[in-house]
Amino acid sequence: MGVNRVKVARICKNLTQDEVSKLLGVTISTYNRKELGLVDFKREEVLRLAKILDLTLQDVNEIFFNNKLTDMLNKNQTA
């Protein structure tokens, strides 16, 4: 997971970890561990975080799925 990209996106939106944790409905310590990559974001959290940080589908794919979505789509198109 591209944890640095989550942090950069959060900072670019001028949001603190505390603010994002409240928007996601998790404690700040839980959010901190997720942003550090120690704990995975849940699917619902990824969707909410994408909206909060204005992430594109490509951003979400790269940050949370290591481009696995793109790889899967490419395989389906060539099959």
DRENDO-1510 file (C-alpha; in Angstrom, 1 decimal, always signed):
<recs>
REC; n; res; u; v; w
REC; 1; MET; +0.0; +0.0; +0.0 .
REC; 2; GLY; +1.3; +3.5; -0.8 .
REC; 3; VAL; +1.1; +4.8; +2.7 .
REC; 4; ASN; +3.2; +7.9; +1.9 .
REC; 5; ARG; +0.7; +8.8; -0.8 .
REC; 6; VAL; -2.1; +8.7; +1.7 .
REC; 7; LYS; -0.2; +11.0; +4.0 .
REC; 8; VAL; +0.7; +13.4; +1.1 .
REC; 9; ALA; -2.9; +13.5; -0.1 .
REC; 10; ARG; -4.1; +14.2; +3.4 .
REC; 11; ILE; -1.6; +17.0; +3.9 .
REC; 12; CYS; -2.4; +18.5; +0.5 .
REC; 13; LYS; -6.0; +18.8; +1.6 .
REC; 14; ASN; -4.8; +20.5; +4.8 .
REC; 15; LEU; -6.3; +17.8; +7.0 .
REC; 16; THR; -4.9; +16.5; +10.2 .
REC; 17; GLN; -4.9; +12.8; +11.1 .
REC; 18; ASP; -7.4; +13.7; +13.8 .
REC; 19; GLU; -9.8; +15.3; +11.3 .
REC; 20; VAL; -9.6; +12.4; +8.9 .
REC; 21; SER; -10.0; +9.9; +11.7 .
REC; 22; LYS; -13.2; +11.6; +12.8 .
REC; 23; LEU; -14.5; +11.6; +9.2 .
REC; 24; LEU; -13.8; +7.9; +8.9 .
REC; 25; GLY; -15.3; +7.2; +12.3 .
REC; 26; VAL; -12.1; +5.6; +13.8 .
REC; 27; THR; -9.9; +6.6; +16.6 .
REC; 28; ILE; -6.8; +8.7; +15.8 .
REC; 29; SER; -4.5; +5.9; +16.9 .
REC; 30; THR; -6.3; +3.5; +14.5 .
REC; 31; TYR; -6.1; +6.0; +11.7 .
REC; 32; ASN; -2.4; +6.6; +12.5 .
REC; 33; ARG; -1.6; +2.8; +12.3 .
REC; 34; LYS; -3.6; +2.6; +9.0 .
REC; 35; GLU; -1.8; +5.6; +7.5 .
REC; 36; LEU; +1.6; +4.1; +8.5 .
REC; 37; GLY; +0.6; +0.8; +6.7 .
REC; 38; LEU; +0.6; -1.2; +10.0 .
REC; 39; VAL; -3.1; -2.0; +9.6 .
REC; 40; ASP; -5.1; -2.2; +6.3 .
REC; 41; PHE; -7.9; +0.1; +5.5 .
REC; 42; LYS; -11.3; -1.6; +5.3 .
REC; 43; ARG; -13.1; -1.5; +1.9 .
REC; 44; GLU; -15.6; +1.0; +3.3 .
REC; 45; GLU; -12.8; +3.2; +4.7 .
REC; 46; VAL; -11.0; +3.2; +1.3 .
REC; 47; LEU; -14.2; +4.5; -0.4 .
REC; 48; ARG; -14.8; +7.2; +2.3 .
REC; 49; LEU; -11.1; +8.2; +2.2 .
REC; 50; ALA; -11.2; +8.5; -1.6 .
REC; 51; LYS; -14.0; +11.0; -1.2 .
REC; 52; ILE; -12.5; +12.9; +1.6 .
REC; 53; LEU; -9.1; +13.2; -0.2 .
REC; 54; ASP; -10.6; +13.6; -3.7 .
REC; 55; LEU; -8.6; +10.6; -4.9 .
REC; 56; THR; -9.2; +9.4; -8.5 .
REC; 57; LEU; -9.9; +5.8; -9.3 .
REC; 58; GLN; -6.3; +5.5; -10.5 .
REC; 59; ASP; -5.0; +6.9; -7.2 .
REC; 60; VAL; -7.1; +4.4; -5.3 .
REC; 61; ASN; -5.8; +1.6; -7.5 .
REC; 62; GLU; -2.2; +2.6; -7.1 .
REC; 63; ILE; -2.3; +3.4; -3.3 .
REC; 64; PHE; -4.5; +0.6; -2.0 .
REC; 65; PHE; -4.4; -2.2; -4.6 .
REC; 66; ASN; -0.8; -1.9; -6.0 .
REC; 67; ASN; -2.3; -1.6; -9.5 .
REC; 68; LYS; -4.0; -5.0; -9.2 .
REC; 69; LEU; -7.3; -3.5; -10.5 .
REC; 70; THR; -5.6; -2.3; -13.7 .
REC; 71; ASP; -3.8; -5.7; -14.1 .
REC; 72; MET; -7.1; -7.5; -13.7 .
REC; 73; LEU; -8.9; -5.3; -16.2 .
REC; 74; ASN; -6.1; -5.7; -18.7 .
REC; 75; LYS; -6.2; -9.5; -18.4 .
REC; 76; ASN; -10.0; -9.5; -19.0 .
REC; 77; GLN; -9.7; -7.3; -22.1 .
REC; 78; THR; -7.1; -9.7; -23.7 .
REC; 79; ALA; -8.9; -12.8; -22.8 .
</recs>
